[in-house]
Amino acid sequence: MPKFIELPFHDWLVDIRRALHQIPELCYQEKKTAAKICETLDSLGVDYQKNIGKTGIVVRLKANEKGPTIAYRADMDALPLTEANNVPYKSKHDGLMHACGHDGHVTIALGIIRWLKDQEWQTKGCGEILFFFQPAEEGGAGARAILDTGFFDRDPIKAIFAGHMNPELPVGDIELIYGTAHAATNTIRIKIKGKGGHGAEPHHCIDPIVAGTHLVNQFQTITSRTLDPLDSAVLTIGEFHAGTAENIIPEEAYLNGTLRTHSPEVRKKAVSRIENMTKSLEAAFAVTTTLENIEGYPTHVNDAGVVDHIKCCATDILGPNSIKIGRPSMGAEDFSYFCQKWPGAMVGFGCHDPAKGFEFALHSPFFDMDERVLDVSVDLMGRTMIKFINQTTASK
C-alpha cells in the first residue's frame, strides 16, 4: 500500500489549492494567481520578487549559515478547457481550467516554504533555496522568460527540483525518469498553393488537396523508414484545411502538425526530411509550397545524480515500493530550460485515490487530484532538498 503522510497544516494546503483551482489563468495572464501567491507569502513573512518573466514570482530563502544554493520550480498557468467536475471549488473562469495540476504544483511549493519555516531551517540550517513560481508552461516558455531576465546568471545553483502530478499513480507513489524525460517539439506549418477551378474540370486545375494527402502519406515513412527504429520520434499532422464547396478545387491547402523527438540528431534529421518531402511536391504536382518550422521546447533531460538523490530520499520517506522508474514521454516540458542551465530533475507525484484507481488523465475536463498528494509531496521534497544541501556541504 502507498504511504500516506498528513502534515499539521493539511487543511491550509487544501484551502490554497482550492482557491487557486477556482481562478485558472492562461500563460502570462496569471495576475490573480500571482496575487494569491504573494498574499500567502506575506502571511508567512517571506520576501519575494514580483513580475519576473512577466508574471512570475521568485522567493529567496536564506539560512543564517552559508552553504550551497539550490532551487525549486512550480508552474502556475492553466488550460483553455471547460471544467466538467461538479465540485465546490470548480473553476469560476469560463473556458479555463487547472487540468494539468499546476494549482497543486504552486500549493506544494508554498507548502515547502511553510514547512521550512516550521522546521526553523533558516536559523538551524545552511545555504539558500530559490523558489521559481513560473508562468506560461503551457506553450509560453515561461521558464525561458525567467532565465532570459539574466537575474539568475550568477547564482551558483547546484541543483533544481520540480514536481508534476501523475494521475496514473496513486498518492504515495512517485515516478522518476533517468536521462531524457520529455521530448523536444517543433510546430510544422505548410501552405500548398495550386490552381483552383471547377471540380468537374480537374484538367484545368492544380489540386492542392491531392498534393497534401500525398505529403501526409509520405510523412508516415519518416519514422518507419528514415529514422533508426530504436530512436523515438512522432510526427502528427493534426490539421488539414482546404476547400469551401464539394464542386470547387481550391487554390490552397494548409497543413499543421507537431514533431516530437528525443535527441538533437533525430530532430535535425526529421526536419530535413520534412523539408525535402515538402519541396518535392513542386516537381511532382506543379504546386508551390511554403514550409514554416517553429522550434518549441528543447528535450528535457534529468540529471542522473539528482535523480539518484531523490530516489534515495524517497526510499527512506515513502519506502522502496513507492518508487516507479518511468520511461521518456513524448510530451513537452519547459522545465527543460532550467535543466539546460543547472543539473535538475522532475518527480512525478502520484495523485489518484488508491481506492478508486486511475480515472482521468491530465488535460481531461474531469481531471482532479486526491489532495493527500499535497502533504506527501511537501514532506518528500522538503526533506529531499535539505538533505541535498547538507550532503553537498559535508562533501566540501
BAROVO-572382 format. One line per 8 residues: number of its first residue (from 1); for each residue x, y, z of N, C-alpha, C. Coordinates in steps of 0.1 Angstrom, whole numbers. Layout:
BEGIN
NUM> X/Y/Z/X/Y/Z/X/Y/Z | ...
This chain:
BEGIN
1> 8/-12/0/0/0/0/9/13/0 | 5/23/-8/12/35/-7/12/41/7 | 22/49/10/23/55/23/17/69/23 | 8/72/32/2/85/33/9/93/45 | 10/105/42/16/115/52/6/126/53 | 3/129/66/-6/141/68/2/151/76 | 3/163/71/10/173/78/1/181/87 | 6/188/97/-2/196/106/-10/207/99
9> -5/211/87/-12/222/80/-19/217/68 | -24/204/68/-31/198/57/-43/207/52 | -51/212/61/-62/220/57/-58/233/50 | -47/239/55/-41/251/49/-38/248/34 | -31/237/32/-28/233/18/-40/231/9 | -50/224/14/-62/222/7/-69/235/3 | -70/244/13/-76/257/11/-69/265/0 | -56/265/0/-48/272/-10/-51/266/-24
17> -49/253/-24/-51/246/-37/-65/249/-43 | -75/248/-35/-89/250/-40/-91/265/-44 | -85/274/-37/-86/288/-41/-80/290/-54 | -68/284/-56/-61/286/-69/-69/279/-80 | -75/267/-77/-82/260/-87/-94/268/-93 | -100/276/-85/-111/284/-89/-108/296/-98 | -95/299/-99/-91/311/-107/-80/308/-117 | -83/298/-126/-73/294/-136/-71/306/-146
25> -58/307/-150/-55/318/-159/-44/313/-170 | -45/318/-182/-36/313/-192/-23/320/-191 | -14/315/-199/0/319/-198/2/334/-199 | 10/339/-190/13/354/-189/1/362/-185 | -10/356/-181/-22/363/-176/-24/360/-162 | -15/354/-155/-17/348/-142/-17/359/-130 | -25/369/-132/-24/380/-122/-31/377/-109 | -43/370/-110/-49/366/-98/-42/355/-90
33> -36/346/-98/-28/336/-93/-16/341/-86 | -9/351/-92/3/357/-86/-1/365/-73 | -13/371/-74/-17/378/-62/-20/369/-50 | -25/357/-53/-28/347/-42/-15/342/-37 | -5/340/-45/8/335/-41/15/346/-32 | 14/359/-36/20/369/-28/13/371/-15 | 0/370/-15/-8/371/-3/-3/360/7 | -1/348/2/3/337/11/17/339/16
41> 26/343/7/40/346/11/40/357/22 | 32/367/20/31/378/30/27/372/44 | 17/363/44/13/357/56/23/349/63 | 33/344/55/44/336/60/56/345/64 | 55/358/61/66/367/64/78/364/55 | 75/361/42/86/357/33/87/368/22 | 99/373/20/102/383/9/102/376/-5 | 99/384/-15/98/379/-28/100/390/-39
49> 103/386/-51/104/395/-62/92/392/-71 | 85/402/-76/73/401/-85/77/404/-99 | 68/400/-108/70/404/-122/83/399/-129 | 87/387/-125/99/381/-131/95/373/-143 | 100/376/-155/94/368/-166/80/371/-168 | 76/384/-167/63/390/-168/55/387/-155 | 49/376/-153/40/374/-142/46/364/-131 | 59/361/-133/65/351/-123/69/358/-110
57> 71/349/-100/75/353/-87/86/345/-82 | 96/351/-76/108/344/-71/110/347/-57 | 112/336/-49/115/337/-35/129/332/-32 | 136/339/-24/150/335/-19/149/333/-4 | 150/320/0/151/317/14/165/315/17 | 171/323/26/185/321/31/186/317/45 | 194/307/47/197/303/61/208/312/66 | 209/312/80/220/321/86/234/317/82
65> 235/303/81/249/298/77/250/297/62 | 262/301/57/264/300/43/264/285/39 | 261/283/26/261/269/21/257/269/7 | 255/258/1/251/257/-14/237/263/-17 | 235/266/-29/223/272/-34/216/261/-43 | 203/259/-40/195/250/-48/182/257/-52 | 174/251/-60/161/258/-65/150/248/-66 | 138/254/-66/126/246/-68/117/254/-77
73> 111/247/-87/102/253/-97/88/248/-96 | 78/258/-97/64/254/-97/58/262/-108 | 51/256/-118/44/263/-128/30/266/-124 | 25/277/-130/12/283/-124/1/286/-134 | 3/283/-146/-8/286/-156/-17/275/-158 | -28/278/-165/-39/268/-167/-41/266/-182 | -52/258/-185/-55/254/-199/-68/260/-203 | -70/262/-217/-82/267/-222/-92/255/-224
81> -98/252/-212/-107/240/-212/-118/242/-202 | -130/238/-205/-141/240/-196/-142/228/-187 | -142/231/-174/-142/220/-164/-155/213/-163 | -155/200/-162/-167/192/-162/-170/186/-148 | -161/189/-138/-163/184/-125/-173/192/-118 | -182/185/-110/-192/192/-102/-187/192/-87 | -178/202/-84/-172/202/-71/-174/217/-66 | -173/219/-53/-175/232/-47/-164/242/-52
89> -152/237/-55/-141/245/-59/-139/246/-74 | -150/243/-82/-149/243/-96/-145/257/-102 | -138/256/-113/-133/269/-119/-144/279/-121 | -141/291/-117/-150/303/-118/-147/310/-131 | -137/307/-138/-134/313/-151/-138/305/-163 | -148/309/-170/-154/302/-181/-144/298/-191 | -144/285/-195/-135/281/-205/-121/279/-201 | -118/280/-188/-104/278/-183/-104/268/-172
97> -94/260/-171/-93/250/-160/-79/246/-157 | -77/243/-144/-64/237/-140/-65/222/-142 | -63/218/-155/-65/204/-158/-51/197/-159 | -41/204/-156/-27/198/-156/-21/198/-142 | -28/202/-132/-24/201/-118/-15/213/-114 | -14/224/-121/-5/234/-117/-9/241/-104 | -22/241/-101/-27/246/-89/-21/238/-77 | -20/225/-79/-13/217/-69/2/219/-68
105> 8/222/-80/23/225/-80/26/237/-72 | 18/248/-74/20/260/-67/18/258/-52 | 8/251/-49/4/248/-35/16/240/-28 | 22/231/-35/33/223/-29/45/232/-27 | 48/241/-36/59/250/-34/57/259/-22 | 45/264/-21/42/272/-9/42/264/4 | 38/252/3/38/243/14/52/240/19 | 61/238/9/76/236/12/81/248/20
113> 78/260/15/82/272/22/77/272/37 | 64/269/38/59/269/52/66/258/60 | 68/246/54/74/235/61/88/239/66 | 96/246/57/109/251/61/109/261/72 | 98/270/72/97/279/83/94/272/96 | 85/262/95/81/255/107/93/247/113 | 102/242/104/114/235/108/125/244/113 | 122/257/112/132/267/116/145/265/108
121> 144/262/96/156/259/87/165/271/86 | 159/283/85/167/295/83/176/298/94 | 173/294/106/181/296/118/190/284/121 | 185/272/117/192/260/121/200/254/109 | 197/258/97/203/252/85/213/260/79 | 217/257/66/227/265/59/222/265/44 | 228/275/37/226/275/23/214/285/19 | 210/283/7/199/292/1/191/283/-9
129> 178/286/-8/168/279/-18/160/290/-25 | 161/289/-38/153/298/-47/140/290/-51 | 129/297/-50/116/291/-55/111/299/-67 | 110/293/-78/105/299/-90/90/296/-92 | 82/306/-90/68/304/-94/66/309/-108 | 66/299/-117/68/302/-131/55/303/-139 | 54/313/-147/42/314/-156/44/306/-169 | 34/304/-176/34/301/-190/42/288/-194
137> 39/277/-186/45/264/-191/38/259/-203 | 24/261/-204/16/255/-214/18/263/-227 | 30/262/-233/33/267/-246/39/281/-246 | 40/288/-235/46/301/-235/60/302/-231 | 67/291/-228/81/291/-224/84/301/-213 | 76/300/-202/79/308/-191/92/306/-184 | 97/294/-184/110/291/-178/121/299/-185 | 120/299/-199/130/307/-206/128/322/-203
145> 116/326/-202/114/341/-199/120/345/-186 | 119/336/-176/126/339/-163/141/339/-164 | 146/329/-171/161/328/-173/166/340/-182 | 158/344/-192/162/355/-201/164/368/-194 | 158/370/-182/160/382/-174/174/384/-170 | 182/373/-170/196/374/-166/198/376/-151 | 187/377/-143/188/379/-129/195/368/-121 | 195/356/-127/200/344/-120/212/338/-126
153> 218/346/-135/230/341/-142/242/338/-133 | 243/346/-122/254/345/-113/251/336/-101 | 239/331/-100/235/322/-89/242/308/-91 | 250/304/-81/257/291/-83/248/279/-79 | 237/277/-86/227/267/-83/233/253/-85 | 233/245/-75/239/232/-76/229/221/-81 | 216/224/-79/205/215/-84/192/222/-84 | 183/219/-93/170/224/-93/160/213/-94
161> 150/214/-85/140/203/-84/126/208/-89 | 118/199/-93/104/202/-97/96/189/-95 | 83/191/-95/74/180/-95/62/182/-104 | 55/171/-108/44/172/-117/34/161/-113 | 21/165/-113/11/155/-110/11/143/-120 | 9/131/-115/9/119/-123/-4/112/-119 | -15/114/-126/-28/107/-122/-28/92/-124 | -18/87/-131/-17/72/-134/-12/65/-121
169> -6/72/-112/-1/66/-100/-9/70/-88 | -10/62/-77/-18/65/-65/-10/75/-57 | -17/82/-48/-10/90/-38/-1/81/-30 | 12/86/-28/22/79/-20/32/72/-29 | 29/71/-42/39/66/-52/44/78/-60 | 57/76/-65/63/87/-73/69/80/-85 | 70/88/-96/77/83/-108/90/91/-110 | 101/84/-112/114/90/-116/118/85/-129
177> 124/94/-137/129/91/-150/144/95/-151 | 152/86/-155/166/89/-157/169/94/-171 | 177/104/-172/180/109/-186/169/117/-192 | 167/114/-205/156/121/-213/143/118/-207 | 135/128/-204/122/127/-197/111/131/-206 | 113/142/-214/103/148/-222/109/152/-236 | 101/152/-246/106/154/-260/107/169/-263 | 116/171/-273/117/184/-280/105/185/-289
185> 100/198/-292/89/200/-301/92/209/-312 | 86/206/-323/86/215/-335/72/216/-340 | 68/228/-343/55/230/-350/57/232/-365 | 50/224/-372/52/224/-387/40/230/-393 | 42/240/-401/31/247/-408/34/247/-423 | 25/242/-431/28/240/-446/16/247/-454 | 19/255/-463/10/260/-473/13/254/-487 | 2/248/-493/4/243/-506/-5/251/-516
193> 1/257/-526/-7/266/-535/-8/259/-548 | -21/257/-553/-23/251/-566/-30/260/-575 | -40/255/-582/-47/264/-592/-62/259/-590 | -70/268/-585/-84/264/-583/-92/264/-596 | -104/258/-594/-113/257/-605/-125/248/-602 | -132/244/-613/-144/236/-612/-140/222/-609 | -148/215/-600/-145/202/-596/-147/192/-608 | -155/196/-618/-158/188/-629/-147/189/-640
201> -138/199/-638/-127/201/-648/-113/201/-641 | -110/190/-635/-97/189/-628/-85/192/-638 | -87/189/-651/-75/191/-660/-72/205/-662 | -81/214/-658/-78/229/-658/-72/234/-645 | -71/225/-636/-67/229/-622/-54/222/-618 | -48/227/-607/-38/220/-599/-43/218/-585 | -45/206/-582/-53/203/-569/-43/202/-557 | -44/212/-548/-36/212/-536/-40/201/-526
209> -52/196/-527/-57/186/-518/-50/173/-521 | -49/169/-534/-42/157/-538/-28/157/-534 | -21/169/-536/-7/171/-532/-6/169/-517 | -15/175/-509/-14/175/-495/-16/161/-489 | -26/153/-495/-28/140/-490/-16/131/-493 | -10/133/-504/3/126/-508/14/129/-498 | 15/142/-494/25/146/-484/23/139/-471 | 10/139/-466/7/133/-453/11/118/-453
217> 8/112/-464/12/97/-465/27/96/-465 | 34/104/-473/49/104/-473/55/105/-459 | 49/115/-451/54/118/-438/54/105/-429 | 45/96/-432/45/84/-423/57/75/-425 | 65/77/-435/77/69/-437/89/75/-430 | 88/87/-425/99/93/-418/103/85/-406 | 93/82/-397/97/74/-385/98/59/-389 | 92/54/-399/92/40/-402/104/36/-411
225> 109/46/-419/119/42/-429/131/51/-429 | 131/63/-423/142/72/-423/150/71/-410 | 143/70/-399/150/71/-386/153/56/-381 | 163/56/-373/166/43/-366/154/38/-358 | 150/25/-360/139/20/-352/140/22/-337 | 152/23/-332/154/24/-318/154/39/-313 | 153/48/-323/151/62/-319/137/66/-319 | 133/75/-310/119/79/-308/116/92/-315
233> 105/91/-322/100/103/-329/85/102/-332 | 78/113/-332/64/113/-336/62/125/-345 | 55/123/-356/51/134/-365/36/132/-367 | 29/142/-362/14/141/-364/9/154/-371 | 2/152/-382/-5/163/-389/-19/163/-383 | -21/173/-375/-34/174/-368/-44/183/-374 | -40/191/-384/-49/200/-391/-46/199/-406 | -57/198/-414/-56/198/-429/-68/206/-433
241> -66/218/-438/-77/227/-442/-76/231/-457 | -87/228/-464/-88/232/-478/-102/232/-483 | -105/241/-492/-118/240/-499/-130/247/-492 | -140/250/-500/-152/257/-495/-165/250/-499 | -164/242/-510/-176/235/-515/-172/222/-522 | -182/213/-524/-178/200/-529/-175/200/-544 | -178/211/-551/-175/211/-565/-165/221/-569 | -157/225/-559/-146/235/-562/-133/229/-558
249> -124/229/-567/-110/226/-564/-103/239/-558 | -99/239/-546/-94/251/-540/-80/256/-545 | -77/268/-543/-64/274/-546/-53/269/-537 | -57/267/-524/-47/264/-514/-51/254/-504 | -41/247/-498/-44/238/-487/-34/241/-476 | -38/239/-464/-29/242/-452/-28/230/-443 | -16/227/-439/-13/215/-430/-6/221/-418 | -10/217/-406/-3/220/-394/-1/207/-386
257> 11/206/-381/14/194/-373/25/196/-362 | 28/186/-355/38/186/-345/48/175/-346 | 60/178/-344/71/168/-344/77/167/-330 | 78/155/-325/84/153/-312/96/143/-313 | 107/147/-307/119/139/-308/126/139/-295 | 135/130/-293/142/128/-280/157/131/-281 | 162/135/-293/176/139/-294/178/149/-305 | 188/158/-303/190/168/-314/193/162/-327
265> 200/151/-328/203/145/-340/191/140/-348 | 182/133/-340/170/129/-346/161/140/-351 | 161/151/-343/153/163/-346/158/169/-359 | 171/170/-360/176/176/-373/173/168/-385 | 175/154/-383/172/145/-395/158/145/-399 | 149/145/-389/134/145/-392/130/158/-399 | 135/169/-394/132/182/-400/137/183/-415 | 149/178/-417/155/178/-431/146/170/-440
273> 141/158/-436/132/150/-444/119/157/-447 | 113/164/-436/101/171/-438/103/182/-449 | 114/189/-448/117/200/-458/118/194/-472 | 126/183/-473/128/177/-487/115/172/-493 | 107/165/-484/94/159/-489/85/170/-494 | 84/181/-486/75/192/-489/79/198/-502 | 92/201/-504/97/207/-516/95/198/-528 | 95/185/-526/94/176/-538/80/176/-544
281> 70/181/-537/57/183/-542/56/192/-554 | 65/201/-554/65/211/-565/68/205/-579 | 78/196/-579/81/188/-591/70/178/-595 | 65/171/-584/55/160/-586/41/165/-590 | 37/177/-584/23/181/-586/22/195/-592 | 33/202/-595/32/215/-601/26/225/-591 | 27/223/-578/22/233/-568/34/241/-564 | 32/251/-556/42/258/-549/40/256/-534
289> 50/255/-526/49/252/-512/57/262/-503 | 51/264/-491/58/272/-481/58/264/-468 | 70/262/-462/71/255/-450/76/264/-439 | 69/264/-428/74/271/-416/77/260/-405 | 89/260/-400/93/251/-389/96/259/-377 | 88/258/-367/89/266/-355/94/257/-343 | 106/260/-339/112/252/-328/106/255/-315 | 101/245/-308/95/247/-295/105/244/-283
297> 100/237/-273/108/234/-262/119/224/-265 | 131/225/-259/141/215/-261/138/202/-253 | 146/192/-256/145/180/-248/147/182/-233 | 139/176/-225/141/177/-211/149/165/-206 | 160/168/-200/169/157/-196/172/158/-181 | 168/148/-173/170/148/-159/185/144/-156 | 190/151/-146/204/147/-142/204/134/-134 | 212/125/-138/212/112/-131/216/113/-116
305> 225/122/-113/229/123/-99/218/129/-90 | 210/138/-96/199/144/-88/188/134/-87 | 185/126/-98/175/115/-97/179/105/-86 | 192/101/-86/197/92/-76/194/97/-62 | 197/110/-60/194/116/-47/180/115/-43 | 171/119/-52/156/118/-49/152/104/-46 | 157/95/-54/154/81/-52/158/76/-38 | 170/80/-34/175/76/-20/166/81/-9
313> 162/94/-11/154/101/-1/140/95/-1 | 134/92/-12/121/87/-13/120/73/-8 | 131/65/-9/132/52/-3/130/52/12 | 137/62/18/136/63/33/123/69/37 | 117/78/29/105/85/34/92/77/30 | 92/72/18/80/66/13/81/50/12 | 93/45/12/95/31/10/99/27/-4 | 107/17/-6/112/14/-19/101/10/-29
321> 90/4/-24/80/0/-34/72/12/-39 | 74/24/-34/67/35/-38/73/42/-51 | 85/38/-54/93/44/-65/91/36/-78 | 86/43/-88/84/37/-101/94/44/-111 | 102/36/-118/111/42/-127/104/42/-141 | 102/54/-146/94/56/-158/102/57/-171 | 95/58/-182/101/59/-195/99/73/-200 | 107/77/-210/106/90/-216/92/92/-222
329> 87/105/-221/74/108/-226/76/116/-239 | 66/116/-248/66/124/-260/59/138/-257 | 55/140/-245/50/153/-241/62/162/-240 | 59/175/-239/69/186/-237/68/192/-224 | 79/198/-220/80/204/-206/91/215/-206 | 87/227/-203/97/238/-204/106/238/-192 | 105/229/-182/115/227/-172/128/224/-178 | 128/220/-191/140/216/-199/149/228/-199
337> 144/240/-199/153/252/-200/162/253/-187 | 155/251/-176/162/251/-163/173/240/-163 | 169/228/-168/178/217/-168/190/218/-178 | 189/227/-187/200/230/-196/210/239/-189 | 205/247/-179/214/256/-172/220/250/-160 | 212/242/-152/216/236/-140/212/222/-139 | 220/213/-132/215/200/-130/201/199/-123 | 192/191/-129/179/191/-123/172/178/-125
345> 160/177/-119/152/165/-121/138/168/-116 | 128/162/-123/114/164/-120/109/150/-115 | 100/151/-105/94/140/-99/79/139/-103 | 74/127/-106/60/126/-109/53/122/-96 | 44/131/-92/37/128/-79/24/120/-82 | 23/108/-77/11/100/-78/0/108/-72 | -12/109/-78/-22/118/-73/-36/112/-74 | -38/99/-77/-51/94/-77/-54/87/-64
353> -67/86/-60/-71/79/-48/-69/64/-50 | -61/57/-42/-59/43/-44/-72/35/-44 | -82/40/-37/-94/32/-36/-102/33/-49 | -100/43/-57/-107/45/-70/-99/41/-82 | -86/41/-81/-77/38/-92/-77/50/-102 | -69/47/-113/-67/58/-123/-81/60/-130 | -85/73/-131/-98/76/-138/-96/85/-150 | -90/97/-147/-89/107/-158/-75/112/-159
361> -70/114/-171/-57/118/-174/-55/133/-173 | -43/138/-173/-40/152/-174/-47/158/-187 | -51/170/-186/-58/177/-197/-72/172/-199 | -77/164/-191/-91/159/-192/-100/170/-185 | -112/173/-189/-121/182/-182/-126/176/-169 | -123/163/-167/-127/156/-154/-115/154/-145 | -103/159/-149/-91/157/-140/-93/164/-127 | -89/156/-116/-89/162/-103/-78/154/-95
369> -75/157/-83/-65/150/-76/-69/147/-62 | -64/136/-56/-66/133/-42/-56/142/-35 | -62/151/-27/-54/162/-21/-44/157/-10 | -44/145/-7/-34/139/1/-20/140/-5 | -20/142/-19/-8/143/-26/0/155/-22 | -7/166/-17/-1/178/-13/9/176/-1 | 4/168/9/12/166/21/24/157/17 | 21/146/10/32/137/6/43/144/-1
377> 39/153/-11/49/160/-19/57/170/-11 | 50/178/-3/57/188/6/67/181/14 | 63/171/21/72/164/30/84/158/23 | 81/151/12/92/145/4/102/155/-2 | 97/165/-8/106/175/-15/113/184/-5 | 106/187/6/113/195/17/125/187/22 | 123/175/26/133/167/32/144/164/22 | 140/162/9/150/158/-1/159/170/-4
385> 154/182/-4/162/194/-7/172/197/5 | 166/196/17/175/198/29/186/188/29 | 183/176/26/194/165/27/204/168/16 | 200/173/4/209/176/-7/218/187/-2 | 213/198/4/222/209/9/232/203/19 | 227/195/29/235/190/39/246/181/34 | 243/173/25/253/164/19/263/171/10 | 258/181/3/267/189/-5/277/197/4
393> 272/202/15/280/209/25/291/200/31 | 287/188/34/296/178/41/307/173/32 | 304/173/19/313/168/9/324/178/5 | 323/190/10/333/200/6/346/198/14
